[in-house]
Amino acid sequence: MRVAIIGGGAAGFFAAITAKEKHPEAKIVIFEKSKAVLSKVKISGGGRCNLTHATDAIDELCKAYPRGGKKLKNAFHIFSNKDCMAWFEARGVPLTIQDDLCVFPKSQDSQSIVDCFLNETSRLDVRVETGKEVKAIQRKDAAFELHFKEEKIKPAIFDKVIVTTGGSPKRNELDWLENLGHKIEDPVPSLFTFNMPGESVSQLMGIVVENAIVSVQGTKFKAAGPLLITHWGMSGPAVLKLSSFAARHLSEMKYQFNVQVNWVNEENQEMVLRNLLDIINAHPSKALSNFRPFDLPSRLWLYMLDKSALQHTKRWNELSKKGLNQLVNLLTNDSYAVNGKTTFRDEYVTCGGVSLESIDMKSMQSKSCEGIYFAGEIMDIDAITGGFNLQAAWTTGYIAGQFI
Ligand SMILES: Cc1cc2nc3c(=O)[nH]c(=O)nc-3n(C[C@H](O)[C@H](O)[C@H](O)COP(=O)(O)OP(=O)(O)OC[C@H]3O[C@@H](n4cnc5c(N)ncnc54)[C@H](O)[C@@H]3O)c2cc1C
């Protein structure tokens, strides 16, 4: 059996190694368009490679995928995050689990993962051909003919093909897969931070609020977690998560929308009011500026007093009912205009790609072209940060490699 893997990234290598271990007689070739393979793995996780997430329950794992989560459930039962960890450790890559359950190689260097893949492909005699970009696949009887962009490279025949070409924000780069009968979900970026050019809150750059809730006004999209104020707007895990949940909606809004911020992670306004009344009882004569509710960062609290037009020197027991309500509203329902996005450390992923409706998720085989399989970010699967995107590449790559 001749197997072509198109794309030399995480999913491509995982699929190739799995396929060769399952079918030792198969001739397996990875075609990579650029000069280097595994470039994204190399830069992943800030060069440390957050290769998975050590969540215990598969249901929890699925929740990290705004696109594909439900359909990945069975796939994770075949190859889970725990299987992935065992896979790398069995191949001589010791791992470490952080407090936040993100998993890294113990070396804290993504090169350990790259080396592991290169050693495995060399040991198993999987051929890796760089500088070869596949531009079309044509059916030839029961086999497939691959055509390359580089004119001097002759078409090549394979029995099975696994497409692992990764995320692509450009719709036209997916035309060749659409031409084979696959439905394409328009690709848009996910995992970005919010630009707020007209908002004075950026003066507070550097401030982190440990547990905020951010939501897109007028929608159900919301996310909780640390919020970082930057010189261009807002970032941090809560914002990245929200950008992932709402990726398609925000693209449709052309990244112009209002974000609501609950600075205190308490949606019950009664509770927040009670907290402020307790402060009035306990510290009646303290100046507003001298006692911060919910342990808010001091610069943020002063900014809120200014935003509510409350004098810093006013005492807590001098707060009028109107002033109290204003503060409760600001603490739980603050609003900022977003205009544009910025990619976070270039760690974006693509929302969209080959629709899961076109793929049999039990085998990752195309429903319209028997013999073609998919794995990785080319599929309409993407997740929040934390090792989940690579996990999807390992799981789908493993299944495609097993089922060819
Ligand atoms: C900077 C950065 C950091 C990240 N960090 C993390 C992290 O720590 N943890 C995590 O879980 N996720 C992370 N991600 C996301 C994760 O890296 C990707 O989701 C994952 O690498 C996708 O793997 P893939 O094999 O599907 O695609 P890719 O890694 O993109 O590989 C696809 C390969 O196919 C090649 N190719 C494309 N078209 C063709 C063609 N026509 N012919 C031949 N070759 C082709 C490309 O050149 C590429 O090498 C990060 C992403 C970025 C950008």
The ligand as an ORCA input file, in Angstrom:
! r2SCAN-3c Opt
* xyz 0 1
  C       2.642     30.250     17.392
  C       1.718     29.110     17.699
  C       1.812     28.472     18.919
  C       0.935     27.424     19.222
  N       1.062     26.787     20.423
  C       0.252     25.749     20.709
  C       0.417     25.003     21.907
  O       1.333     25.240     22.704
  N      -0.463     23.991     22.162
  C      -1.472     23.657     21.280
  O      -2.232     22.729     21.549
  N      -1.616     24.314     20.114
  C      -0.777     25.330     19.805
  N      -0.925     25.989     18.620
  C      -1.864     25.434     17.623
  C      -1.237     24.147     17.024
  O       0.142     24.374     16.794
  C      -1.906     23.746     15.725
  O      -3.287     23.606     15.943
  C      -1.311     22.431     15.206
  O       0.069     22.581     14.980
  C      -2.000     22.009     13.927
  O      -1.278     20.932     13.385
  P      -1.494     20.488     11.869
  O      -0.529     19.408     11.606
  O      -2.935     20.234     11.628
  O      -1.152     21.783     11.025
  P       0.272     22.501     10.835
  O       1.111     22.336     12.018
  O      -0.057     23.874     10.364
  O       0.943     21.675      9.662
  C       0.443     21.698      8.344
  C       1.618     21.552      7.413
  O       1.141     21.353      6.099
  C       1.943     22.091      5.197
  N       1.138     22.294      3.999
  C       0.055     23.112      3.865
  N      -0.463     22.982      2.622
  C       0.285     22.074      1.969
  C       0.220     21.487      0.650
  N      -0.721     21.853     -0.223
  N       1.164     20.581      0.305
  C       2.145     20.202      1.192
  N       2.250     20.714      2.441
  C       1.308     21.623      2.830
  C       2.262     23.362      5.967
  O       3.414     23.999      5.447
  C       2.493     22.814      7.365
  O       3.817     22.449      7.602
  C      -0.062     27.025     18.291
  C      -0.172     27.691     17.056
  C       0.712     28.711     16.753
  C       0.586     29.392     15.411
*
